[in-house]
Amino acid sequence: LHALQHRGQEAAGITSFDGKDFHTHRAMGHVAGNFDNDAVINKLKGEIAIGHNRYSTTGETALRNVQPLFAELASGGFSVAHNGNISNAMTLRRELVRRGAIFQSTSDTEVIIHLVATSSYRTLLDRFIDALKRVEGAYSLICLTAEGMLACRDPLGIRPLVLGRLGDSYILASETVALDMVGATFLRSVEPGELIIITGRGLRSIRPFAPQRARPCIFEHVYF
């Protein structure tokens, strides 16, 4: 998160999982000053975690919109960190609210949680894929569940996502500079439309979307 501070300086958050419980700390402001505190880090127990630096493009500047967002679903805890914009978020939100969904934020990211929660599919993976097939726009997503981690890049590859390795652990990030910061090895970029599943049994990749021509964001190549 320190290495990726330039991607968002409004707020930051981390959610971890210790095999039994989820732990979250979210705060307004920079990573430094919020996460360089031993008391905060010691509360984030576990061997798997996701984090996010916020740069708001939708939703008000408020703590309730700081990611990762977390919810208790029928299948267990579900936390998501999202980079991008869901262009049909308002349409989906109105539909979900009419069906009884109660939103806790004004962020477009929360739409994904409700789509997963209300999907009619049986497994969490299938519910997640079902949710992604209903959203439109540019996104990279990392989700933390009791079963492991899910990571996905939009079918057009507009938002970046890279995969690295540190010892026996996998690391996903928006930029390779985050891998360099912790001494991880860059493996490859996550492909447009690729969904990566990481569990205690290792990593596997699936392609739930129809192939499309990639359209990466020029902003990523010029500005950064």
C-alpha positions in Angstrom: 0.0 0.0 0.0 2.9 2.4 0.7 4.3 1.6 -2.8 0.9 2.3 -4.4 0.1 5.4 -2.4 0.1 7.5 -5.6 -3.0 5.5 -6.9 -5.1 7.0 -4.1 -4.4 9.4 -1.3 -7.9 9.9 0.1 -8.1 6.8 2.3 -6.8 3.3 2.8 -7.9 -0.1 4.2 -6.9 -3.7 4.9 -8.9 -6.8 5.6 -7.2 -10.0 6.8 -8.5 -13.6 7.5 -7.0 -15.8 10.2 -8.7 -19.0 9.2 -11.7 -18.3 11.4 -12.4 -14.5 11.6 -12.1 -11.5 9.3 -10.3 -8.4 10.6 -10.6 -4.9 9.0 -9.1 -1.5 9.5 -10.1 1.4 7.3 -9.1 5.0 7.7 -9.2 8.4 6.0 -5.8 9.7 4.9 -2.5 8.2 3.9 -1.1 4.7 4.6 1.6 6.3 6.7 0.0 7.5 9.9 -2.7 4.8 9.7 -0.9 1.5 9.2 2.5 2.3 10.6 1.1 1.6 14.1 1.9 -1.7 15.7 -1.5 -1.8 17.5 -3.3 -1.6 14.2 -1.2 -4.1 12.4 -1.3 -6.6 15.3 -5.1 -6.6 15.0 -4.9 -7.6 11.3 -4.2 -11.3 12.0 -3.9 -14.0 9.5 -1.9 -15.3 6.5 -4.0 -13.8 3.8 -5.1 -10.2 3.3 -6.3 -7.6 0.8 -5.8 -3.8 0.8 -6.8 -0.7 -1.1 -5.9 2.9 -1.5 -8.9 5.0 -2.3 -9.1 7.7 -5.1 -12.8 8.4 -5.3 -14.4 8.6 -8.7 -17.9 7.5 -7.5 -19.4 7.9 -4.0 -18.8 10.6 -1.4 -15.6 11.1 0.6 -16.6 9.2 3.7 -15.4 6.3 5.8 -18.3 4.1 4.7 -16.9 4.2 1.2 -13.4 3.2 2.1 -12.4 -0.2 0.8 -12.1 -3.1 1.2 -15.8 -3.5 1.7 -16.9 -6.5 3.8 -20.2 -8.4 4.2 -21.4 -11.6 5.8 -23.0 -13.6 3.1 -24.8 -17.0 3.3 -21.6 -18.6 2.3 -19.5 -16.7 4.9 -17.5 -13.5 5.0 -16.8 -11.7 1.7 -14.5 -8.7 1.3 -13.7 -6.9 -2.0 -11.2 -4.3 -3.2 -12.0 -2.7 -6.5 -10.1 -0.5 -8.9 -12.1 1.1 -11.7 -15.7 2.2 -12.5 -18.8 0.1 -13.0 -20.7 2.1 -15.6 -24.1 0.4 -15.0 -23.8 0.6 -11.2 -26.8 2.9 -10.7 -29.1 0.8 -12.9 -28.0 -2.3 -10.9 -28.4 -0.5 -7.6 -31.9 0.6 -8.3 -32.9 -3.0 -9.3 -31.3 -4.4 -6.2 -32.9 -1.9 -3.9 -36.3 -2.7 -5.4 -35.6 -6.4 -4.6 -34.9 -5.5 -0.9 -31.1 -4.9 -0.9 -29.9 -2.5 1.8 -26.8 -0.5 0.8 -24.4 0.7 3.4 -22.3 2.9 1.1 -22.6 5.0 -2.0 -19.7 3.3 -3.7 -20.3 1.4 -7.0 -18.2 -1.5 -5.5 -21.0 -2.5 -3.1 -23.1 -3.5 -6.1 -20.8 -6.5 -6.6 -21.4 -7.7 -3.1 -25.2 -7.6 -3.5 -25.0 -9.3 -6.9 -23.0 -12.2 -5.3 -25.4 -12.4 -2.4 -28.5 -12.6 -4.5 -27.2 -14.9 -7.2 -29.1 -18.1 -7.6 -26.0 -20.2 -8.3 -24.9 -22.7 -5.6 -21.1 -22.2 -5.2 -19.4 -18.9 -4.3 -17.2 -19.1 -7.4 -20.3 -19.4 -9.6 -22.1 -16.7 -7.8 -19.1 -14.4 -8.2 -18.9 -15.1 -12.0 -22.6 -14.6 -12.3 -22.2 -11.2 -10.6 -19.3 -10.2 -12.9 -21.3 -11.0 -16.0 -23.9 -8.5 -15.0 -21.5 -5.5 -14.5 -20.2 -3.3 -17.2 -17.1 -1.0 -17.1 -13.5 -1.1 -16.2 -12.3 -3.0 -13.2 -9.8 -5.1 -11.4 -11.1 -6.9 -8.4 -9.6 -8.8 -5.5 -11.9 -10.6 -3.1 -11.1 -12.3 0.2 -13.3 -15.2 1.3 -13.0 -18.1 3.8 -12.2 -20.4 0.9 -9.3 -18.2 -0.4 -8.8 -15.3 -2.7 -10.4 -14.4 -6.0 -8.9 -11.9 -8.5 -10.3 -10.8 -11.8 -9.6 -8.3 -14.6 -12.3 -6.9 -16.8 -12.7 -8.5 -20.2 -11.3 -5.5 -22.0 -8.2 -5.2 -19.8 -8.8 -1.6 -19.1 -7.6 -1.7 -15.5 -4.2 -3.4 -14.7 -3.5 -6.3 -12.4 -0.2 -8.1 -11.9 0.8 -11.4 -10.3 3.9 -12.0 -8.2 5.5 -14.5 -5.9 7.2 -14.2 -2.6 8.4 -17.5 -1.2 5.3 -19.8 -1.1 3.0 -16.8 -1.3 1.2 -15.1 -4.2 0.8 -11.4 -4.4 -1.6 -9.4 -6.7 -1.3 -5.7 -7.2 -2.1 -2.9 -9.6 1.5 -2.2 -10.4 4.8 -4.1 -10.2 6.3 -1.4 -8.0 4.3 -3.0 -5.1 6.1 -6.3 -5.8 9.5 -4.6 -5.8 8.8 -2.9 -2.4 8.4 -6.3 -0.7 11.1 -8.2 -2.7 8.6 -10.3 -4.6 9.2 -11.7 -8.1 7.0 -10.5 -10.9 5.4 -13.5 -12.7 3.1 -12.0 -15.2 0.2 -9.7 -15.8 -3.3 -11.1 -15.3 -4.9 -11.4 -18.7 -8.0 -9.4 -19.7 -11.1 -11.4 -18.6 -9.0 -13.9 -16.5 -10.2 -15.0 -13.1 -7.5 -16.3 -10.7 -8.4 -18.5 -7.7 -5.9 -18.9 -4.9 -6.5 -21.4 -2.1 -4.3 -23.5 0.3 -4.0 -26.0 -2.6 -2.4 -23.4 -4.9 -3.4 -21.2 -7.8 -5.6 -21.9 -10.8 -6.9 -19.7 -13.6 -10.2 -19.8 -15.6 -11.6 -17.7 -18.4 -15.3 -17.2 -17.7 -15.8 -14.5 -20.4 -15.9 -14.6 -24.1 -12.6 -13.4 -25.7 -12.5 -9.7 -26.6 -9.8 -7.4 -28.0 -8.0 -5.8 -25.1 -8.3 -2.1 -24.6 -5.8 -1.1 -21.9 -6.1 2.4 -20.4 -3.6 4.9 -21.9 -3.6 6.7 -18.5 -1.8 3.8 -16.9 1.0 3.9 -19.5 1.5 7.6 -19.7 0.8 9.0 -16.2 2.4 6.3 -14.1 
